[in-house]
Amino acid sequence: MSSDFRDRLRRLGVHKGTAHLTPRGMPVPALPSQPMREAHVGPADALETATLEAMRTAFGTAHVRRAVYALDHVHGDRPLRGALAPPPSQMGRLVFGRSGDVDLRNALFLDTETTGLAGGAGTLAFLVGVGYFADEHFVVEQYFLKDPAHEAAMLTAIDRHVAAHEALVTFNGRSFDVPLLETRFTLSRIAPEFADKQHLDLLLPARSVWKNALPSCSLGSLEYHVLQVRRTQQDVAGFLIPQLYREYLHSGGDVLTDDMNRVMYHNLLDILSMVTLSARLCEAIFRPRDGREHFASGAFHERVGEPEQAERAYRSAAQAEDALEAPRADAARRLARLLKSQKRHGEAREHWQYLADRDDVDALIELAKLHEWRQVDFSQALACALRARAVCEDSWRCAEIDQRVERLRRKVSRESE
């Protein structure tokens, strides 16, 4: 469909799809075209009036759209300034474990929209959004590739941002965005700055906290279920974005189309969501709210070698009022394992018994070991082993349990003699 024909239909009030409809109570943030201008919440058609600014680089002209938000701007259920509340040591521990700081005031939030998900030399990043804190504002700059011939200019502009910040914050950027950009930099004969930067990939800690609570840990799922972000119909599904960019190039690639404005809206919200998600992750790990978050906090502290904090978190998870049966069992299993590693077998027994009452094979085997080797009660050990054999469904484990049962029967027989 030609752009002239689209304009004629729009003047007649005809729109493609339902993207022009805005549900009540779900306003769309406007994207101002003027530098250092606070982005206010406005009508859906505000996106159509925002224009790209041309900026000169050593490799030609790059095109950028800028939006500036006050730190009190609320995205979902919290303001953007909430990301600056956790100390850098906590933010760094999400990446580095027990050492290393990440100060989000000196971090660059980065997200790309590409011509495909396969990566490699044939995939372009046609839209690169970067966000950063500047004084009492949060700035989002979106670099758009109006023509693939301008790629080196766009990458040069992005490189300035990367070089000026100490850390990167992405969502799945370690596996996708950064390797893709490094490839594009290399093909453009520009030395990338990514390798020397601290990198906080929010996908990894998000999975550790919510993988068992949500059907998906995609950013969209986390927005809806965790951050209380509700995107409007101005948004576009991610899988459609490559095709929309190809249509844009086929149309002549001069003026931004409605579809490209929707893609830029999608990219903008991705960046804002990364800001609030970073704060929410620190809360989940260091100030957990419910049983699942207590469990994730325990797993984190155990992984970084802090057994006392891990034990407290696991106990809170097992005793949480909102804890369901499966999370409570997981917490009991982790807690028993932690206590066993500290040779606190008597305390671990309580949790093994809780699990054994629910026909947990591993817990029954642990009780059999406890009775056999520490309490020297072969009859009780045999009873636990027989129960484990009765509920075991794994053939390899069954063969192992059979050997234990035979050995315990011989011990019981000798003891009776």
Sine and cosine of phi, psi and omega as CSV:
sin_phi,cos_phi,sin_psi,cos_psi,sin_omega,cos_omega
0.00,0.00,0.79,-0.61,-0.04,-1.00
-0.95,0.31,0.38,-0.92,-0.01,-1.00
-0.93,0.38,-0.56,0.83,0.02,-1.00
-0.89,0.45,-0.68,0.73,-0.01,-1.00
-0.91,0.40,-0.62,0.79,0.05,-1.00
-0.88,0.47,-0.67,0.74,-0.01,-1.00
-0.89,0.45,-0.64,0.77,0.02,-1.00
-0.90,0.43,-0.66,0.75,0.03,-1.00
-0.90,0.43,-0.63,0.77,-0.02,-1.00
-0.90,0.43,-0.63,0.77,0.02,-1.00
-0.91,0.42,-0.46,0.89,0.05,-1.00
-0.99,0.12,-0.05,1.00,0.02,-1.00
1.00,0.00,0.21,0.98,0.00,-1.00
-1.00,-0.09,0.77,-0.63,-0.02,-1.00
-0.81,-0.59,0.52,-0.86,0.07,-1.00
-1.00,0.10,0.80,-0.60,0.06,-1.00
0.94,0.33,-0.43,-0.90,-0.05,-1.00
-0.87,-0.49,0.27,0.96,-0.07,-1.00
-0.90,0.43,-0.41,0.91,-0.05,-1.00
-0.98,0.18,-0.17,0.99,-0.02,-1.00
-1.00,0.06,0.73,-0.68,0.01,-1.00
-0.88,-0.47,0.91,-0.41,0.01,-1.00
-0.87,0.49,0.51,-0.86,0.05,-1.00
-0.88,0.47,0.63,-0.77,0.04,-1.00
0.98,0.22,0.15,0.99,-0.02,-1.00
-0.76,-0.65,0.91,0.41,-0.03,-1.00
-0.93,0.37,0.37,-0.93,-0.01,-1.00
-0.97,-0.22,0.76,-0.65,0.05,-1.00
-0.92,0.39,0.73,-0.68,0.00,-1.00
-0.97,0.22,0.41,-0.91,0.03,-1.00
-0.90,-0.43,1.00,-0.08,-0.04,-1.00
-0.94,0.34,0.52,-0.85,-0.01,-1.00
-1.00,-0.06,-0.22,0.98,-0.02,-1.00
-1.00,0.08,0.67,-0.74,0.01,-1.00
-0.89,0.46,0.57,-0.82,0.10,-1.00
0.81,0.59,0.67,0.75,0.04,-1.00
-0.90,-0.44,0.78,-0.62,-0.08,-1.00
-0.91,0.41,0.72,-0.69,-0.01,-1.00
-0.99,0.12,0.88,-0.47,0.01,-1.00
-0.99,-0.15,0.32,-0.95,0.09,-1.00
-0.97,0.24,0.79,-0.61,-0.06,-1.00
-0.63,-0.78,-0.12,-0.99,-0.01,-1.00
-0.94,0.33,0.23,-0.97,-0.07,-1.00
-0.90,0.44,-0.55,0.83,-0.06,-1.00
-0.97,0.23,0.01,1.00,0.06,-1.00
-0.89,0.45,-0.48,0.87,0.02,-1.00
-0.90,0.44,-0.53,0.85,-0.07,-1.00
-0.96,0.30,-0.37,0.93,-0.05,-1.00
-1.00,-0.01,-0.24,0.97,0.00,-1.00
-0.97,0.26,0.69,-0.72,-0.04,-1.00
-0.88,-0.47,0.32,-0.95,0.07,-1.00
-1.00,0.10,0.61,-0.79,0.09,-1.00
-0.98,-0.17,0.67,-0.75,0.05,-1.00
-1.00,0.00,0.72,-0.69,0.06,-1.00
-0.75,-0.66,0.64,-0.77,-0.05,-1.00
-1.00,0.09,0.64,-0.76,0.12,-0.99
-0.74,-0.68,0.08,-1.00,0.02,-1.00
-0.91,0.42,-0.32,0.95,-0.03,-1.00
-0.94,-0.34,0.22,0.97,0.03,-1.00
0.85,-0.53,-0.45,-0.89,-0.11,-0.99
-0.99,-0.17,0.76,-0.65,0.14,-0.99
-0.94,-0.35,0.43,-0.90,-0.04,-1.00
-0.86,-0.51,0.75,-0.66,-0.13,-0.99
-0.66,-0.75,0.56,-0.83,0.15,-0.99
-0.87,-0.49,0.69,-0.72,-0.09,-1.00
-0.85,-0.52,0.65,-0.76,0.14,-0.99
-0.75,-0.66,0.69,-0.73,-0.04,-1.00
-0.83,-0.55,0.79,-0.61,-0.05,-1.00
-0.89,-0.46,0.63,-0.77,0.20,-0.98
-0.93,0.38,0.46,-0.89,-0.03,-1.00
-0.91,0.40,-0.32,0.95,0.05,-1.00
-0.99,0.11,-0.02,1.00,0.03,-1.00
-0.87,0.49,0.80,-0.60,-0.06,-1.00
-1.00,-0.06,0.82,-0.57,0.06,-1.00
-0.88,-0.48,0.94,-0.34,-0.11,-0.99
0.97,0.24,-0.87,-0.49,-0.06,-1.00
-0.94,-0.34,0.26,0.97,-0.05,-1.00
-0.44,-0.90,0.43,-0.90,0.04,-1.00
-0.98,0.20,0.34,-0.94,-0.01,-1.00
-0.90,0.43,-0.51,0.86,-0.02,-1.00
-0.90,0.43,-0.27,0.96,0.02,-1.00
-0.87,0.50,-0.44,0.90,0.01,-1.00
-0.93,0.36,-0.32,0.95,-0.01,-1.00
-1.00,-0.04,-0.08,1.00,-0.05,-1.00
-0.96,0.29,-0.70,0.71,-0.01,-1.00
-0.90,0.43,0.62,-0.78,0.06,-1.00
-0.90,0.43,0.50,-0.87,0.00,-1.00
-0.83,0.56,-0.47,0.88,-0.01,-1.00
-0.91,0.41,-0.62,0.78,0.03,-1.00
-0.93,0.37,-0.69,0.72,0.00,-1.00
-0.89,0.46,-0.63,0.77,0.01,-1.00
-0.92,0.38,-0.54,0.84,-0.03,-1.00
-0.93,0.36,-0.39,0.92,0.10,-0.99
-0.89,0.46,-0.39,0.92,-0.02,-1.00
-0.96,-0.28,-0.76,0.65,-0.22,-0.98
-0.99,-0.17,-0.08,1.00,-0.03,-1.00
1.00,0.08,-0.91,-0.42,-0.15,-0.99
-1.00,-0.01,-0.17,0.99,-0.05,-1.00
-0.67,-0.74,0.34,-0.94,0.04,-1.00
0.99,-0.15,0.72,-0.69,0.02,-1.00
-0.93,-0.36,0.54,-0.84,0.16,-0.99
-0.78,-0.63,0.94,-0.35,0.02,-1.00
-1.00,-0.08,0.93,-0.36,-0.06,-1.00
-0.92,0.40,-0.29,0.96,0.10,-0.99
-0.92,0.40,-0.38,0.93,0.02,-1.00
-0.91,-0.40,0.44,0.90,-0.04,-1.00
-0.94,-0.35,0.45,-0.90,0.05,-1.00
-0.91,-0.40,0.89,-0.46,0.09,-1.00
-0.99,0.12,0.77,-0.64,-0.15,-0.99
-0.71,-0.71,0.69,-0.73,0.05,-1.00
-0.50,-0.87,0.63,-0.78,-0.04,-1.00
-0.87,-0.50,0.46,-0.89,0.22,-0.98
-0.88,-0.47,0.74,-0.67,-0.21,-0.98
-0.79,-0.62,0.14,-0.99,0.02,-1.00
-1.00,0.09,0.08,1.00,0.03,-1.00
0.07,-1.00,0.19,-0.98,-0.03,-1.00
-0.97,-0.25,-0.04,1.00,-0.06,-1.00
-0.97,0.23,-0.37,0.93,-0.07,-1.00
0.96,0.28,-0.27,-0.96,0.01,-1.00
1.00,0.05,0.01,-1.00,-0.11,-0.99
-0.93,0.38,-0.34,0.94,-0.04,-1.00
-1.00,0.02,0.01,1.00,-0.04,-1.00
-0.97,-0.24,0.81,-0.59,0.02,-1.00
-0.99,-0.17,0.57,-0.82,0.24,-0.97
-0.99,-0.12,0.99,-0.14,-0.10,-1.00
-1.00,0.06,-0.25,0.97,0.06,-1.00
-0.65,-0.76,0.85,-0.52,0.03,-1.00
-0.84,-0.54,0.90,-0.43,0.04,-1.00
-0.99,-0.17,0.71,-0.70,0.06,-1.00
-0.78,-0.62,0.64,-0.77,0.04,-1.00
-0.77,-0.64,0.55,-0.83,-0.03,-1.00
-0.37,-0.93,0.45,-0.89,0.05,-1.00
-0.99,0.10,0.73,-0.68,0.03,-1.00
-0.68,-0.73,0.94,-0.33,-0.07,-1.00
0.83,0.56,-0.87,-0.50,-0.03,-1.00
-0.97,-0.25,0.52,0.85,-0.01,-1.00
-0.70,-0.71,0.31,-0.95,0.20,-0.98
-0.88,-0.48,0.83,-0.55,-0.11,-0.99
-0.96,-0.30,0.73,-0.69,0.11,-0.99
-0.88,-0.47,0.84,-0.54,0.08,-1.00
-0.89,-0.46,0.78,-0.63,-0.04,-1.00
-0.90,-0.43,0.91,-0.42,-0.04,-1.00
-0.99,-0.11,0.87,-0.50,-0.14,-0.99
-0.92,-0.39,0.71,-0.71,-0.02,-1.00
-1.00,-0.04,1.00,-0.03,0.00,-1.00
-0.92,0.40,-0.49,0.87,0.01,-1.00
-0.57,-0.82,0.76,-0.65,0.02,-1.00
-0.82,0.58,-0.37,0.93,0.03,-1.00
-0.92,0.38,-0.30,0.96,-0.02,-1.00
-1.00,-0.08,0.22,0.98,-0.12,-0.99
-0.87,0.49,-0.69,0.72,-0.03,-1.00
-0.88,0.48,-0.61,0.79,0.03,-1.00
-0.91,0.42,-0.69,0.73,0.02,-1.00
-0.90,0.45,-0.70,0.72,-0.01,-1.00
-0.90,0.43,-0.58,0.82,0.04,-1.00
-0.89,0.46,-0.68,0.74,0.02,-1.00
-0.90,0.43,-0.65,0.76,0.02,-1.00
-0.92,0.39,-0.63,0.77,-0.01,-1.00
-0.85,0.52,-0.56,0.83,0.04,-1.00
-0.88,0.47,-0.65,0.76,0.02,-1.00
-0.92,0.39,-0.71,0.71,-0.02,-1.00
-0.88,0.48,-0.68,0.73,-0.01,-1.00
-0.91,0.41,-0.47,0.88,-0.08,-1.00
-1.00,0.08,-0.09,1.00,-0.06,-1.00
-0.85,-0.52,0.49,-0.87,-0.08,-1.00
-1.00,0.10,-0.41,0.91,-0.11,-0.99
-0.64,-0.77,0.37,-0.93,0.10,-0.99
-0.92,-0.39,0.60,-0.80,0.15,-0.99
-0.82,-0.57,0.84,-0.55,-0.02,-1.00
-0.68,-0.73,0.08,-1.00,0.16,-0.99
-0.81,-0.58,0.96,-0.27,-0.13,-0.99
0.93,0.37,0.37,0.93,-0.01,-1.00
-0.95,0.30,-0.46,0.89,-0.01,-1.00
-0.91,0.41,-0.54,0.84,-0.03,-1.00
-1.00,-0.07,-0.43,0.90,-0.13,-0.99
-0.82,-0.57,-0.91,0.41,-0.18,-0.98
-0.87,0.50,-0.78,0.63,-0.07,-1.00
-0.92,0.39,-0.74,0.68,0.06,-1.00
-0.85,0.53,-0.61,0.79,0.02,-1.00
-0.90,0.43,-0.72,0.69,-0.01,-1.00
-0.91,0.42,-0.62,0.79,0.04,-1.00
-0.87,0.49,-0.62,0.78,0.05,-1.00
-0.90,0.43,-0.70,0.72,0.00,-1.00
-0.91,0.41,-0.64,0.77,0.06,-1.00
-0.87,0.49,-0.71,0.71,-0.03,-1.00
-0.89,0.45,-0.69,0.72,0.01,-1.00
-0.91,0.42,-0.45,0.89,0.04,-1.00
-1.00,-0.01,0.06,1.00,0.02,-1.00
0.87,0.49,0.66,0.75,0.09,-1.00
-0.87,-0.50,0.77,-0.63,-0.01,-1.00
-0.96,0.28,0.88,-0.47,-0.02,-1.00
-0.96,0.27,0.44,-0.90,-0.05,-1.00
-0.98,-0.21,0.10,1.00,-0.18,-0.98
-0.94,0.33,-0.57,0.82,-0.19,-0.98
-0.87,0.49,-0.53,0.85,-0.08,-1.00
-1.00,-0.03,0.11,0.99,-0.09,-1.00
-0.99,-0.16,0.58,-0.81,0.23,-0.97
-0.90,0.44,0.61,-0.79,-0.08,-1.00
-0.73,-0.68,0.91,-0.42,0.08,-1.00
-0.98,-0.20,0.98,-0.22,0.07,-1.00
-1.00,-0.05,0.95,-0.32,-0.13,-0.99
-0.94,0.34,-0.31,0.95,-0.02,-1.00
-0.89,0.45,-0.65,0.76,-0.09,-1.00
-0.91,0.42,-0.80,0.60,0.05,-1.00
-0.91,0.41,-0.51,0.86,0.02,-1.00
-0.90,0.44,-0.64,0.77,0.05,-1.00
-0.90,0.43,-0.63,0.77,-0.02,-1.00
-0.91,0.42,-0.46,0.89,-0.04,-1.00
-1.00,0.01,-0.70,0.71,-0.22,-0.98
-0.88,-0.47,0.14,0.99,-0.09,-1.00
-0.89,0.45,-0.50,0.86,-0.01,-1.00
-1.00,-0.07,-0.09,1.00,-0.06,-1.00
-0.97,-0.23,-0.37,0.93,-0.09,-1.00
-0.86,-0.52,0.47,-0.88,0.06,-1.00
-0.92,0.40,-0.38,0.92,0.00,-1.00
-0.44,-0.90,0.51,-0.86,0.10,-0.99
-0.95,-0.30,0.47,0.88,0.15,-0.99
-0.91,0.40,0.34,-0.94,0.00,-1.00
-0.88,0.47,-0.61,0.79,0.03,-1.00
-0.89,0.46,-0.66,0.76,0.03,-1.00
-0.91,0.41,-0.68,0.73,0.03,-1.00
-0.90,0.43,-0.63,0.78,0.06,-1.00
-0.84,0.55,-0.76,0.65,-0.12,-0.99
-0.95,0.33,-0.73,0.69,-0.15,-0.99
-1.00,0.01,-0.46,0.89,-0.12,-0.99
-0.93,-0.36,-0.70,0.72,-0.11,-0.99
-1.00,-0.05,-0.17,0.99,-0.02,-1.00
0.88,0.48,0.57,0.82,0.07,-1.00
-1.00,-0.03,0.77,-0.64,0.03,-1.00
-0.88,-0.47,0.95,-0.31,0.03,-1.00
-0.97,0.23,0.53,-0.85,0.02,-1.00
-1.00,0.05,0.01,-1.00,0.04,-1.00
-0.95,0.31,-0.07,1.00,0.13,-0.99
-0.93,0.37,-0.35,0.94,-0.02,-1.00
-0.94,0.33,0.28,-0.96,0.00,-1.00
-0.73,-0.68,0.60,-0.80,0.03,-1.00
-0.90,0.44,0.66,-0.75,-0.08,-1.00
-0.86,0.51,-0.58,0.81,-0.07,-1.00
-0.94,0.34,-0.28,0.96,0.02,-1.00
-1.00,0.07,-0.28,0.96,-0.17,-0.98
-0.88,0.48,-0.72,0.70,0.03,-1.00
-0.83,0.55,-0.68,0.73,-0.01,-1.00
-0.91,0.41,-0.62,0.78,0.01,-1.00
-0.90,0.44,-0.59,0.80,0.03,-1.00
-0.94,0.34,-0.62,0.79,0.06,-1.00
-0.89,0.46,-0.63,0.77,0.06,-1.00
-0.91,0.42,-0.60,0.80,0.04,-1.00
-0.88,0.47,-0.71,0.70,0.01,-1.00
-0.90,0.43,-0.63,0.78,0.00,-1.00
-0.92,0.39,-0.45,0.89,0.00,-1.00
-0.97,0.23,-0.14,0.99,0.00,-1.00
0.86,-0.50,-0.40,0.92,0.11,-0.99
0.87,0.49,0.65,0.76,0.01,-1.00
-0.96,-0.30,-0.86,0.51,0.00,-1.00
-0.98,-0.18,0.64,-0.77,0.03,-1.00
-0.89,0.46,0.76,-0.65,0.04,-1.00
-1.00,0.07,0.18,-0.98,0.07,-1.00
-0.86,0.51,-0.64,0.77,-0.02,-1.00
-0.90,0.43,-0.63,0.77,0.02,-1.00
-0.93,0.36,-0.55,0.84,0.10,-0.99
-0.89,0.45,-0.59,0.80,0.05,-1.00
-0.92,0.39,-0.63,0.77,0.04,-1.00
-0.90,0.44,-0.64,0.77,0.01,-1.00
-0.93,0.36,-0.58,0.82,0.10,-0.99
-0.89,0.46,-0.69,0.73,0.04,-1.00
-0.85,0.52,-0.72,0.70,-0.01,-1.00
-0.92,0.40,-0.65,0.76,0.01,-1.00
-0.87,0.49,-0.72,0.69,-0.02,-1.00
-0.93,0.37,-0.52,0.85,0.09,-1.00
-0.85,0.53,-0.69,0.72,-0.04,-1.00
-0.93,0.36,-0.71,0.70,0.02,-1.00
-0.88,0.47,-0.60,0.80,0.00,-1.00
-0.93,0.36,-0.55,0.83,0.06,-1.00
-0.90,0.44,-0.56,0.83,0.01,-1.00
-0.90,0.44,-0.79,0.62,-0.05,-1.00
-0.96,0.29,-0.49,0.87,0.03,-1.00
-0.92,0.40,-0.58,0.81,0.01,-1.00
-0.88,0.48,-0.65,0.76,0.04,-1.00
-0.93,0.36,-0.65,0.76,-0.03,-1.00
-0.91,0.41,-0.57,0.82,0.04,-1.00
-0.91,0.42,-0.66,0.75,0.04,-1.00
-0.89,0.46,-0.62,0.78,0.06,-1.00
-0.89,0.46,-0.70,0.71,-0.06,-1.00
-0.89,0.46,-0.60,0.80,-0.05,-1.00
-0.99,0.12,-0.69,0.72,-0.15,-0.99
-0.97,-0.24,-0.26,0.96,0.09,-1.00
-0.62,-0.79,0.90,0.43,-0.12,-0.99
-0.89,0.46,0.52,-0.86,-0.08,-1.00
-0.99,-0.16,-0.59,0.81,-0.14,-0.99
-0.68,-0.74,-0.06,-1.00,-0.08,-1.00
-0.87,0.49,-0.68,0.74,-0.02,-1.00
-0.90,0.43,-0.65,0.76,-0.01,-1.00
-0.95,0.31,-0.56,0.83,0.11,-0.99
-0.88,0.47,-0.65,0.76,0.02,-1.00
-0.90,0.44,-0.71,0.70,0.02,-1.00
-0.89,0.45,-0.61,0.79,0.05,-1.00
-0.90,0.44,-0.66,0.75,0.04,-1.00
-0.88,0.47,-0.69,0.72,0.02,-1.00
-0.89,0.46,-0.62,0.78,0.02,-1.00
-0.90,0.44,-0.76,0.65,-0.04,-1.00
-0.91,0.42,-0.57,0.82,0.05,-1.00
-0.91,0.41,-0.65,0.76,-0.04,-1.00
-0.91,0.41,-0.56,0.83,-0.04,-1.00
-1.00,-0.07,0.16,0.99,0.10,-0.99
0.99,0.16,0.64,0.77,0.04,-1.00
-0.83,-0.56,0.98,0.21,-0.14,-0.99
-0.90,0.43,-0.56,0.83,-0.03,-1.00
-0.91,0.42,-0.72,0.70,0.04,-1.00
-0.91,0.41,-0.60,0.80,0.03,-1.00
-0.90,0.45,-0.67,0.74,0.00,-1.00
-0.88,0.47,-0.70,0.71,0.01,-1.00
-0.87,0.48,-0.68,0.74,-0.03,-1.00
-0.92,0.39,-0.67,0.74,0.02,-1.00
-0.90,0.44,-0.66,0.75,0.04,-1.00
-0.89,0.46,-0.65,0.76,0.03,-1.00
-0.91,0.42,-0.60,0.80,0.02,-1.00
-0.92,0.40,-0.66,0.75,-0.02,-1.00
-0.94,0.35,-0.44,0.90,-0.07,-1.00
-0.97,-0.24,0.00,1.00,-0.06,-1.00
-0.89,0.45,0.65,-0.76,-0.04,-1.00
-0.91,0.41,-0.50,0.87,-0.04,-1.00
-1.00,0.01,0.00,1.00,-0.10,-1.00
-0.94,0.35,0.78,-0.63,0.10,-0.99
-0.99,0.14,0.10,-1.00,-0.09,-1.00
-0.89,0.46,-0.72,0.69,-0.05,-1.00
-0.90,0.44,-0.76,0.65,0.04,-1.00
-0.88,0.47,-0.60,0.80,0.02,-1.00
-0.91,0.42,-0.64,0.77,0.04,-1.00
-0.91,0.41,-0.65,0.76,0.04,-1.00
-0.88,0.48,-0.67,0.74,0.01,-1.00
-0.91,0.42,-0.66,0.75,0.03,-1.00
-0.89,0.45,-0.63,0.78,0.00,-1.00
-0.91,0.42,-0.72,0.69,0.01,-1.00
-0.91,0.40,-0.64,0.77,-0.03,-1.00
-0.92,0.39,-0.67,0.74,0.03,-1.00
-0.89,0.46,-0.66,0.75,0.02,-1.00
-0.90,0.44,-0.64,0.76,0.00,-1.00
-0.91,0.41,-0.69,0.72,0.01,-1.00
-0.91,0.42,-0.62,0.79,0.03,-1.00
-0.90,0.45,-0.64,0.77,0.00,-1.00
-0.90,0.44,-0.38,0.92,0.04,-1.00
-0.99,-0.14,0.19,0.98,0.01,-1.00
0.87,0.49,0.53,0.85,0.05,-1.00
-0.98,-0.21,0.89,0.46,-0.13,-0.99
-0.91,0.41,-0.57,0.82,-0.01,-1.00
-0.88,0.47,-0.65,0.76,0.03,-1.00
-0.95,0.30,-0.57,0.82,0.01,-1.00
-0.92,0.39,-0.48,0.88,-0.07,-1.00
-0.85,0.53,-0.62,0.79,0.00,-1.00
-0.84,0.54,-0.66,0.75,-0.04,-1.00
-0.98,0.20,-0.56,0.83,0.11,-0.99
-0.90,0.44,-0.62,0.78,0.00,-1.00
-0.91,0.41,-0.64,0.77,0.05,-1.00
-0.84,0.54,-0.69,0.72,0.00,-1.00
-0.96,0.30,-0.62,0.79,0.00,-1.00
-0.89,0.46,-0.58,0.82,0.04,-1.00
-0.90,0.45,-0.28,0.96,0.04,-1.00
-0.95,-0.31,0.38,0.92,0.08,-1.00
0.87,0.50,0.64,0.77,0.08,-1.00
-0.99,0.13,0.89,-0.46,-0.10,-0.99
-0.89,0.46,-0.71,0.70,-0.04,-1.00
-0.88,0.48,-0.66,0.75,0.00,-1.00
-0.91,0.41,-0.64,0.77,0.03,-1.00
-0.90,0.44,-0.62,0.78,0.05,-1.00
-0.92,0.40,-0.65,0.76,0.02,-1.00
-0.89,0.45,-0.64,0.77,0.05,-1.00
-0.92,0.40,-0.62,0.78,0.05,-1.00
-0.88,0.48,-0.68,0.74,0.04,-1.00
-0.89,0.46,-0.68,0.73,-0.03,-1.00
-0.88,0.47,-0.72,0.70,0.00,-1.00
-0.92,0.39,-0.60,0.80,-0.07,-1.00
-0.96,0.29,-0.75,0.66,-0.20,-0.98
-0.99,-0.15,-0.46,0.89,-0.07,-1.00
-0.96,-0.27,-0.57,0.82,0.00,-1.00
-0.97,-0.25,-0.12,0.99,0.03,-1.00
0.75,0.66,0.74,0.68,0.05,-1.00
-0.90,-0.44,1.00,0.04,-0.12,-0.99
-0.92,0.39,-0.54,0.84,-0.01,-1.00
-0.91,0.42,-0.72,0.70,0.03,-1.00
-0.91,0.41,-0.62,0.78,0.03,-1.00
-0.88,0.47,-0.68,0.73,0.02,-1.00
-0.90,0.43,-0.64,0.77,0.01,-1.00
-0.88,0.47,-0.67,0.74,0.02,-1.00
-0.91,0.41,-0.65,0.76,0.00,-1.00
-0.91,0.41,-0.63,0.78,0.02,-1.00
-0.92,0.40,-0.62,0.79,0.05,-1.00
-0.91,0.42,-0.66,0.75,0.04,-1.00
-0.88,0.47,-0.67,0.75,0.01,-1.00
-0.90,0.43,-0.57,0.82,-0.05,-1.00
-0.94,0.35,-0.53,0.85,-0.06,-1.00
-0.98,-0.20,-0.12,0.99,-0.05,-1.00
-0.96,0.29,0.68,-0.73,0.00,-1.00
-0.88,-0.47,-0.04,1.00,-0.01,-1.00
-0.99,-0.11,0.84,-0.55,-0.10,-0.99
-0.89,0.46,-0.63,0.78,0.00,-1.00
-0.91,0.40,-0.69,0.72,0.04,-1.00
-0.91,0.42,-0.62,0.79,0.00,-1.00
-0.87,0.49,-0.67,0.74,0.02,-1.00
-0.89,0.45,-0.63,0.78,0.03,-1.00
-0.91,0.41,-0.67,0.74,0.00,-1.00
-0.92,0.39,-0.60,0.80,0.03,-1.00
-0.85,0.53,-0.65,0.76,0.03,-1.00
-0.90,0.44,-0.65,0.76,0.03,-1.00
-0.91,0.42,-0.68,0.73,-0.01,-1.00
-0.88,0.48,-0.71,0.71,0.00,-1.00
-0.89,0.46,-0.67,0.74,0.01,-1.00
-0.90,0.43,-0.67,0.75,-0.01,-1.00
-0.93,0.37,-0.58,0.82,0.05,-1.00
-0.89,0.45,-0.65,0.76,0.04,-1.00
-0.90,0.44,-0.65,0.76,0.01,-1.00
-0.91,0.40,-0.67,0.74,0.03,-1.00
-0.89,0.46,-0.66,0.75,0.00,-1.00
-0.89,0.45,-0.71,0.70,0.00,-1.00
-0.91,0.41,-0.61,0.79,-0.02,-1.00
-0.91,0.41,-0.61,0.79,0.00,-1.00
-0.94,0.33,-0.51,0.86,0.02,-1.00
-0.96,0.28,0.00,0.00,0.00,0.00
